[in-house]
Amino acid sequence: MSTHAKRERLLLADLLEAAGPEAPTLCEGWTARDLAAHVVVRERRPDAAGGSFVKQLSSRLERVQGEFAEKPYEELIQLIRTGPPRFSPFSLKQLDEAANVVEFYVHTEDVRRAQPDWSPRELDPVFSDVLWSRLERMARVMGRKAPVGLVLRRPDGQTAVAHRGTPVVTVTGEPSELLMYAFGRQEAANVELEGDKAAIATLSETKQLGL
């Protein structure tokens, strides 16, 4: 049975393949090849992937990811498509769904929205609800360094507090767009900001959202 994570994985692989290794992405300084290497290392090299969160491992992550980036691009795409090896925790269906739905959705959009002719993607209501549930759990982590109070709001009025403080800026949009915003892709997110003008300007200039 397919899962949301499986679907997003295959879509990401297809988009990376179509874009080509030198295509730009929304990840600053990364081409499609770099992004593909990141995804593969995250799933296949836990000894290095921890460098995303542990400063002492960052140099190891950079080295290993660079080694993977030198592999044939087609090989990287195939490794993404086939998924993690059995020894990887991500090979467990439940963990894959819990950890990778947002990861793959955001990186898929990193590829799509970096292209000049990209257009909004229509998501079914069930998937939108899945993304919202993930965002609710992650909101305070994503917004912990926000320079002002930050509230994320769906068009139906549901809200998630990403950062407590004053003044408060409320960001309204579909769950998919709020995710992109909260992950630091503010300029590529289709959202509306409400609140004090100075606070909105401060928030718009920050680089502190996301992990």
C-alpha positions in Angstrom: 0.0 0.0 0.0 1.4 3.4 -1.0 1.9 6.1 1.6 2.2 9.9 1.3 5.9 9.6 1.9 6.3 7.0 -0.9 4.4 9.2 -3.3 6.4 12.3 -2.4 9.7 10.3 -2.7 8.9 9.2 -6.2 7.7 12.7 -7.2 11.0 14.2 -5.9 13.0 11.6 -7.8 11.1 12.4 -11.0 11.5 16.1 -10.6 15.2 15.8 -9.9 15.7 13.6 -12.9 13.8 16.0 -15.2 15.5 19.1 -13.8 19.0 17.8 -14.3 22.0 17.8 -12.0 22.9 21.5 -12.4 19.4 22.9 -11.9 19.0 25.4 -9.1 17.0 24.7 -6.0 15.6 26.9 -3.2 18.3 25.5 -0.9 20.9 28.2 -0.9 24.1 27.1 -2.7 22.7 23.7 -3.7 22.1 22.4 -7.2 19.8 19.5 -7.8 22.8 17.2 -7.5 23.6 18.6 -4.1 20.0 18.1 -3.0 19.9 14.5 -4.3 23.2 13.8 -2.4 21.7 15.2 0.8 18.6 13.0 0.6 20.7 9.9 0.0 23.1 10.6 2.8 20.3 11.3 5.2 18.9 7.8 4.6 22.0 5.8 4.0 24.7 7.3 6.2 23.4 8.0 9.7 27.0 8.2 10.9 27.3 11.4 8.9 23.7 12.7 8.7 23.8 13.7 12.3 26.0 16.6 11.2 22.8 18.5 10.3 22.2 18.9 14.1 25.5 18.2 15.8 28.1 20.7 15.2 31.0 18.3 15.9 29.8 16.1 13.0 29.3 18.9 10.5 32.7 18.4 8.8 32.0 14.7 8.4 28.6 15.4 6.9 30.1 17.8 4.4 32.8 15.4 3.4 30.4 12.4 3.0 27.8 14.4 1.2 30.5 15.7 -1.2 31.6 12.1 -1.9 28.0 11.2 -2.8 27.6 14.3 -4.9 30.5 13.0 -7.1 28.6 9.8 -7.9 26.8 9.6 -11.3 23.6 11.6 -11.0 21.5 8.7 -12.4 22.7 6.6 -9.5 21.7 9.1 -6.9 18.2 9.3 -8.4 17.9 5.6 -8.4 19.0 5.4 -4.7 16.2 7.9 -3.9 13.6 5.9 -5.8 14.5 2.6 -4.3 14.5 4.0 -0.8 16.7 3.3 2.2 18.4 0.0 2.8 17.0 -2.5 5.4 19.4 -1.4 8.1 18.1 2.1 8.0 15.4 3.2 10.4 13.7 4.8 7.5 13.0 1.4 6.0 10.2 1.0 8.6 7.0 2.1 6.9 5.7 3.9 10.0 8.9 5.9 10.5 9.2 6.7 6.9 5.8 8.2 6.9 6.4 10.1 10.1 9.8 11.5 9.2 9.7 11.9 5.4 6.4 13.3 4.4 7.4 16.9 5.2 11.1 16.3 4.2 10.1 15.1 0.7 7.3 17.6 0.2 9.6 20.6 1.0 12.5 19.3 -1.1 10.1 18.6 -4.0 9.0 22.2 -3.8 12.6 23.3 -3.5 13.1 21.8 -7.0 9.8 22.9 -8.5 9.8 26.5 -7.2 13.3 27.2 -8.3 12.3 26.9 -11.9 11.1 30.1 -13.7 8.0 28.4 -15.1 6.7 26.7 -11.9 3.0 26.7 -11.1 1.1 26.0 -7.9 0.5 22.3 -7.2 -3.0 21.3 -6.2 -3.1 19.0 -3.1 -6.0 16.8 -2.1 -7.7 17.7 1.3 -6.4 14.6 3.0 -2.8 15.4 2.2 -3.3 19.0 3.3 -4.6 17.8 6.6 -1.5 15.5 7.0 0.8 18.4 6.3 -1.1 20.6 8.8 -0.8 17.9 11.5 2.9 17.7 11.0 3.2 21.5 11.0 1.3 21.8 14.3 3.8 19.5 16.0 6.8 21.2 14.4 5.7 24.8 14.6 7.5 25.9 17.8 10.8 24.2 16.6 10.6 26.0 13.2 9.7 29.3 14.8 11.9 29.2 17.9 14.2 31.9 16.6 11.6 34.2 15.1 12.3 37.8 16.0 8.6 38.5 16.7 5.5 36.6 17.8 4.5 34.2 15.0 1.1 32.5 14.5 0.4 30.3 11.5 -3.2 30.1 10.4 -5.1 28.0 7.9 -7.8 29.7 5.8 -10.4 27.8 7.9 -9.2 29.6 11.0 -7.1 26.8 12.6 -3.9 28.2 14.1 -0.6 27.0 15.4 1.7 29.2 17.6 5.2 29.1 16.2 6.7 31.7 18.6 5.3 33.5 21.6 6.1 37.2 21.8 5.0 40.7 20.9 4.3 42.2 18.5 2.6 39.3 16.8 2.5 38.5 13.0 -0.1 36.1 11.7 0.8 34.2 8.6 -2.2 32.8 6.7 -2.1 30.2 3.9 -2.7 26.6 3.0 -0.8 24.1 5.1 1.6 23.4 2.2 2.4 27.1 1.9 2.8 27.6 5.7 5.2 24.7 5.7 7.4 26.3 3.1 7.2 29.6 5.0 8.1 27.9 8.3 11.0 26.1 6.7 12.6 29.4 5.7 11.3 29.5 2.1 9.4 32.8 2.8 9.9 34.3 -0.6 8.5 31.2 -2.3 5.5 30.8 -0.1 2.1 31.9 -1.1 0.9 33.4 2.2 -0.5 36.6 3.6 1.0 38.4 6.6 -1.0 40.5 9.1 0.2 42.6 12.0 2.3 45.6 12.8 4.1 46.8 9.7 7.5 47.1 11.4 7.1 43.5 12.8 6.2 42.2 9.4 9.2 43.9 7.9 11.5 42.4 10.6 10.0 38.9 10.1 10.3 39.2 6.3 14.0 39.9 6.6 14.9 37.1 9.1 16.9 34.1 8.1 16.1 32.4 11.4 13.1 30.3 10.5 13.4 26.5 10.0 15.8 24.0 11.5 
